[in-house]
């Protein structure tokens, strides 16, 4: 189970964890999720990566 929304606050308040979170996001295999969920997870991942790179 993914909880990407919770990572937004972690990224904001624990910047030292950004590298580990980014590495974890890059390892997520979207193919193992249902077709209806993959785009939603991808959107959350993209938002989180944008926040990390900000």
Backbone bond lengths (Angstrom), bond angles and torsions (degrees), N, CA, C in turn:
res aa  C-N    CA-C-N  psi(-1)  N-CA   C-N-CA  omega(-1)  CA-C   N-CA-C  phi
1 X - - - 1.457 - - 1.525 109.60 -
2 X 1.284 115.51 130.70 1.457 121.40 178.70 1.517 110.61 -96.50
3 X 1.299 116.14 142.81 1.457 120.95 174.01 1.526 107.54 -133.59
4 X 1.313 114.83 68.33 1.454 120.30 -175.90 1.520 112.17 -68.29
5 X 1.322 117.50 -30.58 1.461 120.65 -179.25 1.524 111.43 -60.49
6 X 1.307 117.23 -37.07 1.464 120.85 -179.72 1.525 111.52 -67.22
7 X 1.317 117.37 -24.96 1.461 120.63 -178.47 1.526 113.03 -73.48
8 X 1.337 117.19 -18.38 1.465 119.37 177.59 1.529 110.61 -58.20
9 X 1.308 116.34 -46.19 1.466 120.02 -179.70 1.522 111.33 -68.97
10 X 1.311 116.55 -36.39 1.463 119.79 178.26 1.528 109.45 -61.64
11 X 1.320 116.58 -44.99 1.469 121.07 179.90 1.532 110.79 -61.34
12 X 1.321 116.65 -39.27 1.464 120.22 -178.47 1.523 112.82 -69.68
13 X 1.324 116.09 -41.26 1.465 119.83 -171.61 1.526 114.96 -103.08
14 X 1.325 117.24 -9.29 1.470 121.03 178.24 1.528 108.84 -132.21
15 X 1.316 117.12 68.69 1.473 120.19 -175.58 1.522 114.04 -58.09
16 X 1.316 117.47 -23.52 1.468 119.74 179.52 1.528 112.15 -68.36
17 X 1.323 117.24 -13.52 1.467 121.15 179.58 1.530 113.01 -95.32
18 X 1.315 117.01 -2.48 1.469 120.47 -176.28 1.524 112.77 -57.60
19 X 1.310 117.40 -42.84 1.466 120.49 -179.28 1.518 112.19 -62.47
20 X 1.315 116.62 -43.42 1.468 120.84 179.99 1.522 110.87 -67.13
21 X 1.325 116.64 -39.13 1.468 120.42 179.28 1.524 109.73 -66.63
22 X 1.326 116.49 -43.65 1.467 120.14 179.26 1.525 110.64 -61.65
23 X 1.320 116.80 -42.91 1.467 120.48 178.41 1.524 110.71 -62.16
24 X 1.309 116.88 -40.31 1.462 120.82 178.24 1.517 111.99 -65.06
25 X 1.318 116.38 -40.94 1.464 120.30 178.33 1.523 111.13 -62.42
26 X 1.314 116.18 -38.72 1.466 120.25 -179.14 1.526 112.34 -69.18
27 X 1.315 117.63 -18.30 1.470 121.17 179.12 1.534 113.11 -91.93
28 X 1.324 117.74 -6.41 1.465 119.94 -178.91 1.524 109.46 -68.80
29 X 1.311 116.18 128.09 1.465 123.02 179.29 1.527 108.46 -100.05
30 X 1.328 116.24 102.12 1.462 120.89 -177.19 1.523 112.78 -67.77
31 X 1.317 118.26 -19.01 1.463 120.96 -177.32 1.529 112.52 -67.40
32 X 1.306 117.85 -17.76 1.466 118.77 -179.20 1.530 112.83 -87.69
33 X 1.324 116.78 0.82 1.463 121.25 177.77 1.521 109.70 -104.42
34 X 1.309 116.16 155.95 1.462 120.91 179.21 1.523 110.12 -60.52
35 X 1.341 114.86 151.36 1.462 120.60 -179.73 1.523 112.29 -57.39
36 X 1.313 116.73 -30.41 1.461 120.01 -179.72 1.528 112.08 -74.87
37 X 1.325 117.14 -22.88 1.462 121.16 -177.82 1.528 113.12 -96.31
38 X 1.308 117.24 -29.78 1.472 121.12 -175.61 1.529 113.90 -53.15
39 X 1.343 118.87 -47.48 1.474 118.10 -179.58 1.530 112.65 -64.15
40 X 1.306 116.78 -33.79 1.465 120.31 179.73 1.524 110.93 -69.22
41 X 1.314 115.74 -42.33 1.463 120.41 178.11 1.525 109.60 -65.57
42 X 1.333 116.77 -42.46 1.466 121.52 178.89 1.524 110.63 -60.22
43 X 1.314 117.23 -41.60 1.463 121.77 178.54 1.524 110.24 -61.86
44 X 1.322 116.78 -46.25 1.468 120.77 178.10 1.528 111.06 -61.83
45 X 1.320 116.19 -40.91 1.468 120.42 178.84 1.526 110.84 -62.89
46 X 1.334 116.54 -44.84 1.464 120.85 -179.07 1.527 111.33 -62.86
47 X 1.336 116.73 -41.25 1.464 120.78 178.20 1.525 110.76 -63.21
48 X 1.301 116.00 -41.61 1.458 120.62 -179.41 1.532 110.96 -67.80
49 X 1.324 117.25 -42.31 1.469 120.73 177.61 1.527 111.17 -63.31
50 X 1.318 116.41 -37.65 1.465 120.38 177.43 1.531 110.28 -63.75
51 X 1.312 116.64 -40.82 1.461 121.45 178.13 1.532 110.80 -65.32
52 X 1.315 116.69 -40.12 1.470 121.00 179.18 1.525 110.43 -64.28
53 X 1.322 116.92 -42.46 1.464 121.41 -176.51 1.524 113.15 -81.12
54 X 1.305 117.88 -3.77 1.461 123.18 -178.51 1.444 111.93 -68.89
